[in-house]
Amino acid sequence: MDIVYELNEASAKEVLDRLPNPPGYSAVRAMLNKLEVKGHLRHRESELRYIYFPTVDHNAARQSAISGLLKTFFEGSVSQAVSALISTSQQEISERELDELKKLVEQAKKNRSSSKKKS
């Protein structure tokens, strides 16, 4: 899916060419077909080949995946997920990233307090 999102649309060969340690061509075709059956992709025909494209906007798919991840592994807790990401980071988190996280937390607090005032 990442490759199809990156290219906006892709043939099985284009996906295969961009995979690290790729499986066989028919395995890629089978996976693309499975993603299409599940509703994540659709295809059009072009010069005797299928060109696959996503059915869902990348940001919407990302939000859905993160929601599922939170429910499945972190009991819906954002703080548990962030803690896990920080503790498993392969490299030290930069000052810039820590500042970005701080700003996101501050913005979330502002949004929360402004939505409470509207209620």
C-alpha positions as CSV (number, residue, x, y, z in Angstrom):
1,M,0.0,0.0,0.0
2,D,2.8,2.4,0.8
3,I,4.2,2.0,-2.7
4,V,0.8,2.6,-4.3
5,Y,0.2,5.7,-2.2
6,E,3.7,7.0,-3.0
7,L,3.1,6.6,-6.8
8,N,-0.6,7.4,-6.7
9,E,-1.1,4.4,-8.9
10,A,1.0,1.4,-9.8
11,S,1.2,-1.8,-11.7
12,A,2.3,-5.1,-10.1
13,K,5.7,-4.7,-11.8
14,E,6.2,-1.2,-10.4
15,V,5.3,-2.5,-6.9
16,L,7.7,-5.4,-7.3
17,D,10.5,-3.2,-8.5
18,R,10.3,-1.0,-5.4
19,L,10.1,-3.8,-2.8
20,P,13.2,-4.6,-0.7
21,N,13.7,-8.4,-0.9
22,P,10.8,-8.9,-3.2
23,P,8.8,-12.1,-3.4
24,G,7.8,-13.4,-6.9
25,Y,5.7,-11.5,-9.3
26,S,2.7,-13.7,-8.8
27,A,2.9,-13.1,-5.0
28,V,2.7,-9.4,-5.6
29,R,-0.2,-9.8,-7.9
30,A,-2.0,-12.0,-5.3
31,M,-1.4,-9.4,-2.6
32,L,-2.7,-6.6,-4.8
33,N,-5.7,-8.7,-5.6
34,K,-6.3,-9.4,-1.9
35,L,-6.1,-5.6,-1.2
36,E,-8.6,-5.0,-4.0
37,V,-11.0,-7.6,-2.6
38,K,-10.8,-6.0,0.8
39,G,-11.6,-2.6,-0.8
40,H,-8.3,-0.9,-0.2
41,L,-7.4,-0.8,-4.0
42,R,-9.2,-0.7,-7.3
43,H,-7.7,-1.1,-10.7
44,R,-8.1,0.1,-14.3
45,E,-6.7,-1.7,-17.4
46,S,-4.0,0.0,-19.4
47,E,-2.2,-1.8,-22.3
48,L,-3.0,-5.3,-21.0
49,R,-2.0,-4.6,-17.5
50,Y,-3.8,-3.6,-14.3
51,I,-3.0,-0.3,-12.8
52,Y,-3.9,-0.2,-9.1
53,F,-4.9,2.9,-7.2
54,P,-6.1,3.4,-3.6
55,T,-9.7,3.8,-2.7
56,V,-9.1,5.7,0.5
57,D,-7.2,8.9,1.0
58,H,-3.8,8.3,2.5
59,N,-4.5,10.4,5.6
60,A,-7.9,8.7,6.2
61,A,-6.2,5.3,5.9
62,R,-3.4,6.4,8.3
63,Q,-6.0,7.6,10.9
64,S,-7.9,4.3,10.6
65,A,-4.7,2.3,11.0
66,I,-3.7,4.3,14.1
67,S,-7.1,4.0,15.7
68,G,-6.9,0.2,15.2
69,L,-3.4,0.1,16.6
70,L,-4.4,2.1,19.7
71,K,-7.4,-0.2,20.3
72,T,-5.5,-3.4,19.7
73,F,-2.2,-2.8,21.5
74,F,-2.7,0.1,23.8
75,E,-6.2,-0.2,25.2
76,G,-7.0,3.1,23.4
77,S,-4.4,5.0,25.4
78,V,-2.4,7.6,23.4
79,S,0.0,8.0,26.3
80,Q,0.8,4.3,26.3
81,A,1.4,4.4,22.5
82,V,3.7,7.4,22.7
83,S,5.6,5.9,25.6
84,A,6.1,2.7,23.6
85,L,7.3,4.7,20.6
86,I,9.8,6.7,22.7
87,S,11.1,3.6,24.6
88,T,11.6,1.5,21.5
89,S,13.2,4.3,19.4
90,Q,16.4,3.1,17.8
91,Q,18.0,6.5,18.1
92,E,17.9,9.3,20.7
93,I,15.0,11.6,20.1
94,S,16.2,15.0,19.0
95,E,15.5,18.3,20.8
96,R,13.5,19.4,17.7
97,E,11.3,16.3,18.0
98,L,10.8,16.8,21.7
99,D,9.8,20.4,21.1
100,E,7.3,19.3,18.4
101,L,5.8,16.7,20.8
102,K,5.6,19.4,23.5
103,K,3.8,21.8,21.1
104,L,1.4,19.0,20.1
105,V,0.5,18.3,23.7
106,E,0.0,22.0,24.4
107,Q,-2.3,22.3,21.3
108,A,-4.3,19.3,22.4
109,K,-4.8,20.8,25.8
110,K,-6.0,24.1,24.2
111,N,-8.3,22.2,21.9
112,R,-9.7,20.3,24.8
113,S,-10.3,23.3,27.0
114,S,-11.9,25.3,24.2
115,S,-14.3,22.4,23.4
116,K,-15.2,22.1,27.1
117,K,-16.2,25.8,27.0
118,K,-18.5,25.2,24.0
119,S,-20.3,22.4,25.8
